[in-house]
Amino acid sequence: MKKANIDELKLSDVRPGVTRRSFSGEGATLAWGTLSPGHEPRPHTHPHEQIVYIVSGHGQFTVGDETADVTAGDMLVVPSGVLHYAVAAGGEPMVDLSVFNPRRDDYYAIDEGDPGA
């Protein structure tokens, strides 16, 4: 059985103002992202479907040509291959929990300690 506590997961500095912790199984990945106010948004795509749950804070999330204000408790779906990004608003970080399907092998390699990742 693979088991962990969030406090035991490796904290990755993605870029200034953005950190991530993740946990993967065989077919999916959970990722906790923290966006600090003032971080530089980076629109991107990936082949994974992503379901996002806003844990705390608030901001805006853009998926394709739609932008929505989001706050704690909100959820949204990012379809595979669609350009998207998020921005924290206000004076506190925005924390989200994302489920990726299929598994994010790039996150998995970092989490499992692959020095080449």
C-alpha positions as CSV (number, residue, x, y, z in Angstrom):
1,M,0.0,0.0,0.0
2,K,1.3,3.4,-0.9
3,K,0.5,5.9,1.9
4,A,1.6,9.4,2.8
5,N,0.6,12.5,4.8
6,I,0.6,15.8,3.0
7,D,3.2,17.2,5.4
8,E,5.6,14.4,4.3
9,L,5.3,15.2,0.6
10,K,8.2,16.9,-1.2
11,L,7.5,20.6,-1.6
12,S,8.6,21.7,-5.1
13,D,9.3,25.3,-6.0
14,V,7.8,25.5,-9.4
15,R,8.8,29.1,-10.0
16,P,8.8,32.3,-7.9
17,G,5.4,32.5,-6.1
18,V,4.3,29.0,-7.0
19,T,4.8,25.7,-5.0
20,R,3.5,22.2,-5.4
21,R,3.2,18.9,-3.5
22,S,1.9,15.9,-5.3
23,F,1.0,12.2,-4.8
24,S,0.5,9.7,-7.5
25,G,-1.0,6.2,-8.0
26,E,-0.9,4.1,-11.1
27,G,-3.5,6.0,-13.0
28,A,-4.0,9.5,-11.4
29,T,-2.1,12.3,-9.6
30,L,-3.3,14.6,-6.8
31,A,-1.4,17.9,-6.7
32,W,-1.7,20.7,-4.2
33,G,-0.7,24.1,-5.7
34,T,-0.1,27.3,-3.9
35,L,-0.1,30.5,-5.9
36,S,1.1,33.6,-4.0
37,P,-0.3,37.1,-4.8
38,G,1.8,38.7,-7.6
39,H,3.1,35.5,-9.1
40,E,3.6,35.5,-12.9
41,P,0.8,33.5,-14.6
42,R,2.0,31.0,-17.1
43,P,-0.7,29.8,-19.6
44,H,0.0,26.2,-20.5
45,T,-1.6,22.9,-21.8
46,H,-1.1,19.3,-21.0
47,P,-2.6,16.0,-22.2
48,H,-4.3,15.3,-18.8
49,E,-7.8,16.1,-17.8
50,Q,-7.5,18.2,-14.6
51,I,-10.2,18.7,-12.0
52,V,-9.5,21.6,-9.7
53,Y,-10.8,22.3,-6.2
54,I,-10.0,25.6,-4.6
55,V,-9.0,24.8,-1.0
56,S,-8.4,28.4,0.2
57,G,-8.0,31.9,-1.0
58,H,-9.5,33.3,-4.1
59,G,-8.5,34.5,-7.6
60,Q,-9.3,33.9,-11.3
61,F,-9.0,30.8,-13.3
62,T,-8.9,31.0,-17.1
63,V,-9.7,27.9,-19.2
64,G,-9.7,28.4,-22.9
65,D,-11.5,31.7,-23.6
66,E,-13.5,31.7,-20.3
67,T,-12.4,33.3,-17.0
68,A,-14.1,32.7,-13.7
69,D,-13.7,34.2,-10.3
70,V,-12.9,31.3,-7.9
71,T,-12.9,31.0,-4.1
72,A,-12.7,28.3,-1.5
73,G,-15.1,25.5,-2.3
74,D,-15.3,26.1,-6.0
75,M,-14.4,23.4,-8.5
76,L,-13.8,23.4,-12.3
77,V,-12.7,21.1,-15.0
78,V,-9.8,21.7,-17.4
79,P,-10.2,19.5,-20.4
80,S,-7.1,17.8,-21.9
81,G,-5.1,20.0,-24.3
82,V,-6.9,23.3,-23.4
83,L,-4.8,26.4,-22.6
84,H,-5.3,27.5,-19.0
85,Y,-3.9,29.4,-16.0
86,A,-4.8,30.8,-12.6
87,V,-4.0,34.0,-10.7
88,A,-4.2,34.6,-7.0
89,A,-6.1,37.7,-5.9
90,G,-6.0,39.7,-2.7
91,G,-3.4,39.5,0.0
92,E,-3.3,35.7,0.6
93,P,-2.2,32.7,-1.3
94,M,-4.7,30.6,-3.3
95,V,-4.4,26.9,-2.7
96,D,-5.9,24.4,-5.1
97,L,-6.1,20.6,-5.1
98,S,-6.0,19.1,-8.6
99,V,-6.7,15.6,-9.8
100,F,-4.9,14.7,-13.0
101,N,-5.9,11.7,-15.2
102,P,-3.9,10.0,-16.5
103,R,-1.1,10.2,-13.9
104,R,1.4,13.1,-14.3
105,D,4.6,11.1,-14.9
106,D,6.6,14.3,-14.6
107,Y,5.3,14.9,-11.1
108,Y,5.6,11.3,-10.2
109,A,9.3,11.3,-11.1
110,I,10.0,14.3,-8.9
111,D,8.0,12.8,-6.0
112,E,9.7,9.5,-6.2
113,G,13.1,11.2,-6.2
114,D,14.2,10.7,-9.8
115,P,17.2,13.1,-10.0
116,G,16.7,13.4,-13.8
117,A,13.2,14.8,-13.5
